[in-house]
């Protein structure tokens, strides 16, 4: 829905980028996301699934590299432009937007190493791809480790008693990888390579991690079946198993000594994007509810003419604008600073996902019984919004992490 933007400084280029993203979201993403929502997880990634139509068109338009700098092959958008585009994509499908963003992690880091071999093998093929045939995934969560991987400052985080499910040991000029990543790896069922967090120093527990890039057709790598879940069903997810997988040492792009600052840097960006996508979903819920109230007649007049309906719609609009203001402000901060500030991204993620759930809840409530049926899009939006409070770290854990950061750093001073 085209509506007045409080930012009076939007340029013609900004508006063109936003409008193009909205067109793609409305004509491709949302219709296919609706179709896939009704499929089994296996059907959703089968060869005849409409998913592949979405992926090919997304790559043709360059949306798989929208968040990456021009220096590595990305679109080089400004922070505001990145927000405008990602909000529109999430309006179409939160799950698809998240999948496209995580697809480029490995390739981006390969380019940042400056190593020509890594750039040629993992960087350029992704950024030059136009058909979706090169697709990365990002693996952090494990069967036995989820929220504790974000337990910075807790005693267990550096205790030698805690061991990860996925581990690597050096052997000559190689790393040998064994273990498993859990079913929450976004894009794993269709990915060609993985950006893999794993333990490389057992004496340092969960602080002793590294990050490597592994092709998923490598000897010893296997995948589990796609995950069935409540929401964001178009976002395929699944397990990855490693059985004596050998990789060259240079494929370990982040070692244990650099892991913690890199992990915080990644969290700054992923939590920020969660906030931006939540803004898109909050808007989608508001617009679905508003459109319904203009059509549904009760008591002899449209719902929009009822006093309490107007109040509820205004509250939804207020939440949406709060969500957008916060996520834009943090995008401007953390997509500009060379050393982004994690606690601001955590504030944005926890607040905006909560807001999008509240808006989705109110949309269902406005639709009444219709809001509970798959015939109306609000039912899917509610399930998708509910998932967002858990994705990339449940909100309670992210709040604890934010509290630890404040205890360690507040008040921060700009350098």
N, C-alpha and C positions, 0 to 999 in steps of 0.2 A: 504493500500500500504506500503510495507516494504521499508523504506528509511533510509539513514544515520542519526543517532541521534547525536546531538552536545554534549550530555553528554557521555563522554568516560568511565564513571565509572559504567555503567549499568552491573549488575551481571547476572549470568545465571538465578537466581531466578527472577530477575526483568524482563528479557526477556521472561521467561516462563509465568509469570503472564500476561504480555502484550499480548503475542501470544494467550493464552487461552481466554482472554477477546475479542480479535479481532475475533477469530473463532466463539464465541458465538454471537457477534454482527453481523457478516456477515451471519451466517447460521440460526439464530433464530430471533434476534431483528429486523433487517432491513426488512426482508420479511414480518413479521407479522405487523410491523408498516405500511408498504405500504398497506397491506390488510385493516387494521383498518382505514386508512386515507380515504378510499372510503365508509366506513359504516356510518350510523347515530350514534350519541352518544349512543343511547339506544342499537342498534345492537352490538356496540363495546364491551359492557359488558354483553351481553346475555349469557346464559349458553352454547350455541354452538359457541361462538366467539373464534377465535384463540388466543385471549388475555390470556386465561387460560392456553394454552400450553406454552406461553412465561413465565407466572408467575411461573408455576410449575418447568420449567427448570431453571429459574433464582434462585429459592430457592434451588433446588437440588445442584446447583453449589456454593451456599453461597453468591451470589451477593447482596442479600437483607441486609447482615450484613457486607459488604465490608468496609464501612467507620467507623466502630465502633471498639473501643479498645478490645483487647483480654480479658481484665479484666472483661468486661461485657458480653462476648460471641461473640464478633466480630472477624474479621480476623486478626486484629492487624497489618495492613500493615504500612510500613514506609510512610512518606509524598510523596516521589517520587513514590513508588509503588501505592499509592492511586491515584495519578495523572495519571500514566500510564494506570491503569485499567479504571478509569472513563472517560478518553479521548476516549478510545476504545469503551466503552459502548455508549457514546454520539455520536460517529461516526456512530454507528448502529441506535440509536434513542435517541435524546435529551429528548423526553418526557418520555420514559421508564426509562432512567437513573435518571431523577428527581423523578419519582414516587417511584423507589426502595429506593432512599436515604431518602425520607421523611417518608417512611413506618416505620422506626425504631426509630423516635424521642421519642415517648412515652416510649418505652421499654428501651431505653438507659437511660432516666432520671429516670425511675423507679428503675433501677439497681444502679444508682448513689446515690439514697437516702440512700442505705444501709438497708432499711426496708425489712425484709424477706418476709412479706406478699405481699408487692408491687412487689418484685422481682419474687415471685412465680406466682402472678396473671398476671403481665404485661410484665415482663422481660424475664424469661426463655421460656415461650410459643413461643415468637417471635424468639428468637435466636436459639431455638432448632427446629423450624419449617422447614420442607423440602418440603412441598407441596403447600405453598402459602395460607393455610387456616387461618393464623393469619397475619393480615395486618393492619398497622396503617396509620393514616393520620394526617395532621398538619393544624389546622384551626386558621387563624389570621384575614384575610380580612372580613369585614362586609358590609351589604348593604349601610350603611351610613358612613363607615369609611374604607378608603384604605390607601392613601398616608399620611393622618394625623396621622396614627398610627406610623409613622416614623418621626414625627415632633419634635424630641428632641430639646430643647432650645427655641422653639416657645411659646409665651404666652398662646395660647389655650391648649397646651399640659398638663399644670398643672391647668387649669381653671376649677372650679367646674361646669361650665355651660355645659361642653361637657360630654355627656353620651354615653356609648357604646350600641350596639344592644344586645350583649350577656352579661348578668350580673349574679352574684351569691351573695346570702346573707347567712350569717351563721344562723343556726337554731339548737340549741342543739349541738349534735355531728356530724351534717351534714352541707353540703352546698346545697342550693336549687338554681338550675340554670334555667333561663328563657331567651328566645331570639333566635337569629338566626345568623348563619355564612353564608356568601355569597356563590355564586356558584363557586368560585375559589378554593375551598378546594380540593387539589390534592389527588386523590385516594378515595374520600369520597363515591362514589357510590358502591365501593366494600369493603370498610374498615370494620374491626371488632371493632376498637376503635379509639379514637381521642385524640390528644395532643392539648388541647383547651386553647387559650388565651381568657380571659374574664375579665370584670371589677369587682373588689371585694371591692373597696373603692371609692364611688361616689365623695367624697370630693376632691380627687386627680386627677380627670378627667382621661386622657389617661395614666397618670403615675401610676394610682391606679389599675393596672391590676394584675392578677395572672395567673398561668397556672395549669390546672388539667388534669387528664386522665379520660375519660369517655367511657365505653363500649357502642357501638352503638346499642346494643340490649336492653339497659337499658330502663325501663319504662319512657315514656315521650319524648323519642328521636325519631325523624323521619327524613327522607331524601327527598330532592327534586329530580327532574329528572336530568339525566346527561346533562351537558352543551354542546351546539353546539358552535363551535368556529372556527376561521380561521386557526390556526396552532397547531402543536403538538396534533393532534386529538387522538392519541393513549394514551395520558395522560388524563384519565377520571377525571372529576371534577364535583362537585355538592354542593348544599346547605345542611346544617344541621340545624334542628329546635329543640329547647329545651323547653319543657312545664312542669314546676315544676319537673324537674329532680333532684333527691336527690342522693348525693354521700357522702361517709364517708369523714370526714375532712382530713384524711391523703392522700386522692387522689389528694388534692391540693398540688402538688409537688413543686410549686414556689409561695410564698406569695407576697404581694405587696411590702414589704420591700426589697425583693431580686429580684424583677421583672426587674428593669432597667439594672443592671449588667448582668443578665441572658439573657435578650433580646439582648443586645449588643454582648454577647458571641455567641448566636445563629446566629445573623446576620453576624458575622465574618465567620462562617462556611458555611452558605447558600450562601452568596455572592461569597465566594471563589469557591464553587462548580459550581455556575453559570458560572464563568470564565473558569473553567476546561471543562465543557460541551460545552461552546461556542468554545473552542479550537477544540474539536472533530468535531463540526459542520463546523467550518471554514475549517478544513482539508477535510471533506467530500465534500464540495463545490468545493474546489480546485481540488480534484482528479476526480470528475465528469467532470469538465471542461477540464482538461488535457486529459482524456481518449477520450472525444468527439472530441477534436481538432486533434487527431491522426487518426480518422475515417472519419470525415466530409470533403468532397472535395468541394472546391470553387475555381473558376478561374483555374481549371485544376490541382490543387495540394491541399494536406491536409491543413487545417487551421493552423496547427502547424508550417508550413513553411512560413506563412505570418508574416511580420515584426511586425505589431501592435499586433497580437495575442501573440507573444513571450513576448512583453512588458507587456501585461495585465497578462499573466500567472506568470511572475516573480513578479509583484506587488502583486498578490494573495499569492504567496509563501512567499514573504517578510512579509506580514501581518500575515500569519499563524505562522511563526517562532517568530515574535514579540509577538503574542498572547501566544504561548507556553512558551516562556521565562518568560513573566510576570506572568502567572498563576502558573508555577512551582516555581518561586521565592517566591510568596506569600504563596503557599502551604507549602513550606519548613519552612517559617516563622510561619504561623498561625496554622499549624498542629503540631508544635514543642513547641511553647511557652505555658505555663500554662495560661497566660493572653494575648490572641491574640490581635493584633492591628487592629481595625476595618477599619480605613481609607485605609489601604493597600488592604483589601478585596474589599472595595468600588471602588478603582482605578481599580482593576482587573476586577470586574464585569462590570463596565461601559465601559471600554476600549475594553475588549474581546468580549462582546456582540455586540458592534458597529462594530468591525472588522469582526465578523462572518456574520453580515448582509451585509457588504460591499463585502465580498467574495461571499456570496450567490447571491447578486445582479449581480456581474460580471459574475458568472457562468451562470445565466439566459441570460445575454447579449451576451455571447459567443455562446450560443446555439441558439440565435435568436428566431424565431417563435417556434422552438421545446422546448425552455426553458419555454414557457408559457403553455405547455400541460402537462397533468397528465401522459402521456406516459413516460416522462423523470423525474428522481428523483429530478432534480434541482428545479422544481416547488414546491415540498413539502419542500425542504430545505429552500427555500426563505420564505415560510410562517412560518416555524418553527423558523427561525432566527429572523423574525420580532417580534414574540411573546416574544423572549428572552429579548428585551429591556424594556418590561413591567413586566415580571415575577419577583416575589420577590422584588418588588419596582421599579417603573419606573426610568429610568436612571437620569432624571432631579432631582427627589426627592433624589435619592441616592447621587448625586453630592452636593445637598444642605446640606445633612447630613454630607458628608465628609468635606464640608467647615466649618460647625459648629464645628466638631471635631478638625480641624486644628486651628480654632480661640481659642478653649478651651485649646488645648494641645501642639501646636507646639512652640518650638521644643521639641519632646519627648527625654527623656534620658533613656537608658537601665538601668534597676535596677541591 
